Amino acid sequence: QVQLVESGGGLVQAGGSLRLSCAASGRTVSSLPMGWFRQAPGKEREFVGGLSRSGGSTYYADSVKGRFTIARDNAKNTVYLQMNSLKPEDTAVYYCAASPRLTVVQMRRMGDYDYWGQGTQVTVSS
């Protein structure tokens, strides 16, 4: 069983930055494809970005490409989401997720993930 715990959310002004962390236990992050999703009030949960099992490939939603970066620290068994140039429309609860096996297509689909964190709130003020 894999447990995921997000942290690092908070309130930030537009144009600012935050770094979210997703600490894993039960398996090493180097053995799992990982994803970040977000859900704004009244909206469906949406894909933000993903990291391949090898750590060599990252994938991003068009809305965050060039602003958000996913990285991994194997020693800390943690995956990060660095968010720069934040906009009010980035306000949401952010979730990390993992699954033992995901194709590139599956990585963007919420339903293909087996493990989820509890989420962390990010609020961007204008």
Accessible surface in RSA format (square Angstrom, percent):
REM  Atomic radii and reference values for relative SASA: ProtOr
REM  Chains: A
REM  Algorithm: Lee & Richards
REM  Probe-radius: 1.40
REM  Slices: 20
REM RES _ NUM      All-atoms   Total-Side   Main-Chain    Non-polar    All polar
REM                ABS   REL    ABS   REL    ABS   REL    ABS   REL    ABS   REL
RES GLN A   1   161.13  90.1 111.61  81.6  49.51 117.9  38.73  82.4 122.40  92.8
RES VAL A   2     7.95   5.2   0.28   0.3   7.67  18.5   0.28   0.2   7.67  20.8
RES GLN A   3    87.27  48.8  83.37  60.9   3.90   9.3  51.61 109.9  35.66  27.0
RES LEU A   4     9.41   5.2   0.15   0.1   9.26  23.3   0.15   0.1   9.26  24.9
RES VAL A   5    85.46  56.2  83.88  75.9   1.58   3.8  83.88  72.9   1.58   4.3
RES GLU A   6     5.44   3.1   0.00   0.0   5.44  13.0   0.00   0.0   5.44   4.4
RES SER A   7    59.30  50.1  55.02  73.4   4.28   9.9  40.02  85.2  19.28  27.0
RES GLY A   8    38.56  47.5   0.00   N/A  38.56  47.5  25.21  69.2  13.35  29.9
RES GLY A   9    29.34  36.2   0.00   N/A  29.34  36.2   2.25   6.2  27.08  60.7
RES GLY A  10    30.08  37.1   0.00   N/A  30.08  37.1  29.92  82.1   0.16   0.4
RES LEU A  11   131.29  73.1  99.79  71.4  31.50  79.2  99.79  70.1  31.50  84.8
RES VAL A  12    24.80  16.3  19.09  17.3   5.72  13.8  24.80  21.6   0.00   0.0
RES GLN A  13   137.19  76.7 134.55  98.3   2.64   6.3  36.37  77.4 100.82  76.5
RES ALA A  14    49.72  45.7  26.52  40.9  23.20  52.8  26.93  37.9  22.78  60.4
RES GLY A  15    56.22  69.3   0.00   N/A  56.22  69.3  29.86  81.9  26.36  59.0
RES GLY A  16    21.96  27.1   0.00   N/A  21.96  27.1  21.00  57.6   0.96   2.2
RES SER A  17    58.47  49.4  38.65  51.6  19.81  45.6  22.63  48.2  35.84  50.2
RES LEU A  18    35.81  19.9  30.98  22.2   4.83  12.1  35.81  25.1   0.00   0.0
RES ARG A  19   128.53  54.0 113.30  57.8  15.23  36.3  25.38  34.7 103.14  62.5
RES LEU A  20     0.00   0.0   0.00   0.0   0.00   0.0   0.00   0.0   0.00   0.0
RES SER A  21    24.17  20.4  24.17  32.3   0.00   0.0   9.98  21.3  14.18  19.9
RES CYS A  22     0.00   0.0   0.00   0.0   0.00   0.0   0.00   0.0   0.00   0.0
RES ALA A  23    46.65  42.9  44.28  68.3   2.37   5.4  44.28  62.4   2.37   6.3
RES ALA A  24    11.95  11.0   0.00   0.0  11.95  27.2   0.80   1.1  11.15  29.5
RES SER A  25    55.95  47.3  52.20  69.7   3.75   8.6  44.88  95.6  11.07  15.5
RES GLY A  26    58.71  72.4   0.00   N/A  58.71  72.4  23.70  65.0  35.01  78.4
RES ARG A  27    91.90  38.6  80.57  41.1  11.34  27.0  39.10  53.4  52.80  32.0
RES THR A  28    77.73  55.3  75.93  77.0   1.79   4.3  66.56  89.4  11.17  16.9
RES VAL A  29     0.40   0.3   0.40   0.4   0.00   0.0   0.40   0.4   0.00   0.0
RES SER A  30    47.98  40.5  35.72  47.7  12.26  28.2  15.42  32.8  32.56  45.6
RES SER A  31    30.66  25.9  27.21  36.3   3.45   7.9  29.70  63.2   0.96   1.3
RES LEU A  32     0.18   0.1   0.00   0.0   0.18   0.4   0.00   0.0   0.18   0.5
RES PRO A  33     3.79   2.8   3.79   3.5   0.00   0.0   3.79   3.1   0.00   0.0
RES MET A  34     1.61   0.8   1.24   0.8   0.37   0.9   1.29   1.1   0.33   0.4
RES GLY A  35     0.33   0.4   0.00   N/A   0.33   0.4   0.07   0.2   0.26   0.6
RES TRP A  36     0.96   0.4   0.96   0.5   0.00   0.0   0.51   0.3   0.44   0.7
RES PHE A  37     1.49   0.7   1.49   0.9   0.00   0.0   1.49   0.9   0.00   0.0
RES ARG A  38    15.05   6.3  15.02   7.7   0.02   0.1   2.23   3.0  12.82   7.8
RES GLN A  39    61.69  34.5  58.01  42.4   3.67   8.7  11.40  24.3  50.29  38.1
RES ALA A  40    22.06  20.3  18.66  28.8   3.41   7.8  19.11  26.9   2.95   7.8
RES PRO A  41   118.45  86.3  90.76  82.7  27.69 100.7 102.87  84.9  15.58  96.8
RES GLY A  42    92.32 113.9   0.00   N/A  92.32 113.9  45.18 124.0  47.15 105.6
RES LYS A  43   144.86  70.7 132.19  81.1  12.67  30.2  83.22  74.9  61.64  65.7
RES GLU A  44   154.40  88.6 141.27 106.9  13.12  31.2  58.30 112.8  96.10  78.5
RES ARG A  45    64.47  27.1  47.88  24.4  16.59  39.5   3.36   4.6  61.11  37.0
RES GLU A  46    80.54  46.2  75.75  57.3   4.79  11.4  29.70  57.4  50.84  41.5
RES PHE A  47    21.23  10.6  12.01   7.4   9.22  24.0  12.01   7.3   9.22  26.4
RES VAL A  48     0.19   0.1   0.00   0.0   0.19   0.5   0.19   0.2   0.00   0.0
RES GLY A  49     0.00   0.0   0.00   N/A   0.00   0.0   0.00   0.0   0.00   0.0
RES GLY A  50     0.00   0.0   0.00   N/A   0.00   0.0   0.00   0.0   0.00   0.0
RES LEU A  51     4.53   2.5   4.48   3.2   0.05   0.1   4.48   3.1   0.05   0.1
RES SER A  52    19.60  16.6  18.94  25.3   0.66   1.5  19.44  41.4   0.16   0.2
RES ARG A  53    96.25  40.4  93.40  47.6   2.85   6.8  42.11  57.6  54.13  32.8
RES SER A  54    91.78  77.6  58.06  77.5  33.72  77.7  57.20 121.8  34.58  48.4
RES GLY A  55    31.08  38.3   0.00   N/A  31.08  38.3   7.17  19.7  23.91  53.6
RES GLY A  56    68.60  84.6   0.00   N/A  68.60  84.6  35.29  96.8  33.31  74.6
RES SER A  57    46.79  39.5  41.81  55.8   4.98  11.5  11.67  24.9  35.12  49.2
RES THR A  58    57.28  40.7  35.37  35.9  21.92  52.2  12.52  16.8  44.76  67.7
RES TYR A  59    46.40  21.7  42.40  24.1   4.00  10.4  33.27  25.0  13.13  16.2
RES TYR A  60    29.84  13.9  26.89  15.3   2.95   7.7  24.04  18.1   5.81   7.2
RES ALA A  61    17.41  16.0  15.19  23.4   2.22   5.1  17.41  24.5   0.00   0.0
RES ASP A  62   124.32  87.1 100.17  99.7  24.14  57.1  38.59  90.8  85.73  85.5
RES SER A  63    63.63  53.8  41.70  55.6  21.93  50.5  49.55 105.5  14.08  19.7
RES VAL A  64     0.39   0.3   0.37   0.3   0.03   0.1   0.39   0.3   0.00   0.0
RES LYS A  65   120.30  58.7 100.47  61.6  19.83  47.2  63.39  57.1  56.91  60.6
RES GLY A  66    82.15 101.3   0.00   N/A  82.15 101.3  42.84 117.6  39.31  88.0
RES ARG A  67    30.89  13.0  26.88  13.7   4.01   9.6  26.00  35.5   4.89   3.0
RES PHE A  68     4.60   2.3   0.00   0.0   4.60  12.0   0.00   0.0   4.60  13.2
RES THR A  69    71.79  51.1  71.12  72.1   0.66   1.6  45.08  60.6  26.71  40.4
RES ILE A  70     7.88   4.5   0.63   0.5   7.25  17.5   0.63   0.5   7.25  19.7
RES ALA A  71    52.16  48.0  47.03  72.6   5.12  11.6  52.13  73.4   0.03   0.1
RES ARG A  72    54.62  22.9  20.77  10.6  33.85  80.6   6.96   9.5  47.66  28.9
RES ASP A  73    43.47  30.5  39.05  38.9   4.42  10.4  12.61  29.7  30.87  30.8
RES ASN A  74    87.68  60.5  67.74  65.5  19.94  48.0  27.33  65.8  60.35  58.3
RES ALA A  75   104.13  95.7  57.61  88.9  46.52 105.8  70.38  99.1  33.75  89.4
RES LYS A  76   139.48  68.0 118.27  72.6  21.21  50.5  73.23  65.9  66.25  70.6
RES ASN A  77    31.02  21.4  31.02  30.0   0.00   0.0  19.24  46.3  11.78  11.4
RES THR A  78    10.70   7.6  10.70  10.8   0.00   0.0   4.03   5.4   6.66  10.1
RES VAL A  79     0.38   0.2   0.38   0.3   0.00   0.0   0.38   0.3   0.00   0.0
RES TYR A  80    23.80  11.1  23.80  13.5   0.00   0.0  15.82  11.9   7.98   9.8
RES LEU A  81     0.00   0.0   0.00   0.0   0.00   0.0   0.00   0.0   0.00   0.0
RES GLN A  82    56.16  31.4  56.07  41.0   0.09   0.2  27.38  58.3  28.78  21.8
RES MET A  83     0.00   0.0   0.00   0.0   0.00   0.0   0.00   0.0   0.00   0.0
RES ASN A  84    58.27  40.2  58.27  56.3   0.00   0.0  15.59  37.5  42.69  41.3
RES SER A  85    59.96  50.7  55.10  73.5   4.86  11.2  19.82  42.2  40.14  56.2
RES LEU A  86     2.40   1.3   0.00   0.0   2.40   6.0   0.00   0.0   2.40   6.4
RES LYS A  87    86.12  42.0  85.61  52.5   0.51   1.2  39.24  35.3  46.88  49.9
RES PRO A  88    55.25  40.3  48.25  44.0   7.00  25.4  48.60  40.1   6.65  41.3
RES GLU A  89   121.78  69.9  96.12  72.7  25.66  61.1  62.07 120.1  59.71  48.7
RES ASP A  90     0.31   0.2   0.31   0.3   0.00   0.0   0.00   0.0   0.31   0.3
RES THR A  91    33.69  24.0  30.78  31.2   2.90   6.9  28.77  38.6   4.91   7.4
RES ALA A  92     1.58   1.5   1.13   1.7   0.45   1.0   1.58   2.2   0.00   0.0
RES VAL A  93    41.38  27.2  41.22  37.3   0.16   0.4  41.22  35.8   0.16   0.4
RES TYR A  94     0.00   0.0   0.00   0.0   0.00   0.0   0.00   0.0   0.00   0.0
RES TYR A  95    31.86  14.9  31.86  18.1   0.00   0.0   7.93   6.0  23.93  29.5
RES CYS A  96     0.43   0.3   0.43   0.5   0.00   0.0   0.43   1.1   0.00   0.0
RES ALA A  97     0.00   0.0   0.00   0.0   0.00   0.0   0.00   0.0   0.00   0.0
RES ALA A  98     0.00   0.0   0.00   0.0   0.00   0.0   0.00   0.0   0.00   0.0
RES SER A  99     3.85   3.3   3.85   5.1   0.00   0.0   0.00   0.0   3.85   5.4
RES PRO A 100    23.06  16.8  22.65  20.6   0.41   1.5  22.65  18.7   0.41   2.6
RES ARG A 101   183.58  77.1 171.79  87.6  11.79  28.1  65.93  90.1 117.65  71.3
RES LEU A 102    24.79  13.8   1.03   0.7  23.76  59.7   2.75   1.9  22.04  59.3
RES THR A 103    79.29  56.4  71.57  72.6   7.72  18.4  76.27 102.4   3.02   4.6
RES VAL A 104    82.18  54.1  77.82  70.5   4.36  10.5  78.04  67.8   4.15  11.2
RES VAL A 105   100.19  65.9  95.41  86.4   4.79  11.5  98.99  86.0   1.20   3.3
RES GLN A 106    51.24  28.7  51.24  37.5   0.00   0.0   3.06   6.5  48.19  36.5
RES MET A 107     4.76   2.5   4.76   3.1   0.00   0.0   4.76   4.0   0.00   0.0
RES ARG A 108   104.91  44.0  91.77  46.8  13.14  31.3  39.63  54.2  65.28  39.6
RES ARG A 109   117.78  49.5 113.61  57.9   4.16   9.9  55.80  76.3  61.98  37.6
RES MET A 110    86.71  44.9  80.01  53.0   6.69  15.9  76.42  65.0  10.29  13.6
RES GLY A 111    75.74  93.4   0.00   N/A  75.74  93.4  41.50 113.9  34.24  76.7
RES ASP A 112    40.62  28.5  28.88  28.7  11.74  27.8   6.95  16.4  33.67  33.6
RES TYR A 113    13.28   6.2   0.00   0.0  13.28  34.5   0.00   0.0  13.28  16.4
RES ASP A 114    90.36  63.3  60.90  60.6  29.46  69.7  15.50  36.5  74.86  74.7
RES TYR A 115    42.67  19.9  39.47  22.5   3.19   8.3  14.12  10.6  28.54  35.2
RES TRP A 116    74.27  29.8  46.47  22.5  27.80  65.3  36.60  19.5  37.67  61.1
RES GLY A 117     9.19  11.3   0.00   N/A   9.19  11.3   1.74   4.8   7.45  16.7
RES GLN A 118   112.62  63.0  81.98  59.9  30.64  73.0  72.11 153.5  40.51  30.7
RES GLY A 119    11.77  14.5   0.00   N/A  11.77  14.5   0.49   1.3  11.28  25.3
RES THR A 120    18.29  13.0  13.61  13.8   4.68  11.2   7.21   9.7  11.07  16.7
RES GLN A 121    86.07  48.1  78.14  57.1   7.93  18.9  50.29 107.0  35.78  27.1
RES VAL A 122     0.00   0.0   0.00   0.0   0.00   0.0   0.00   0.0   0.00   0.0
RES THR A 123    47.15  33.5  47.15  47.8   0.00   0.0  35.64  47.9  11.51  17.4
RES VAL A 124     7.14   4.7   0.00   0.0   7.14  17.2   0.00   0.0   7.14  19.4
RES SER A 125    42.11  35.6  35.60  47.5   6.51  15.0  35.56  75.7   6.55   9.2
RES SER A 126   129.05 109.1  67.82  90.5  61.23 141.1  54.94 117.0  74.12 103.8
END  Absolute sums over single chains surface
CHAIN  1 A     6162.5       4621.6       1540.8       3246.9       2915.5
END  Absolute sums over all chains
TOTAL          6162.5       4621.6       1540.8       3246.9       2915.5
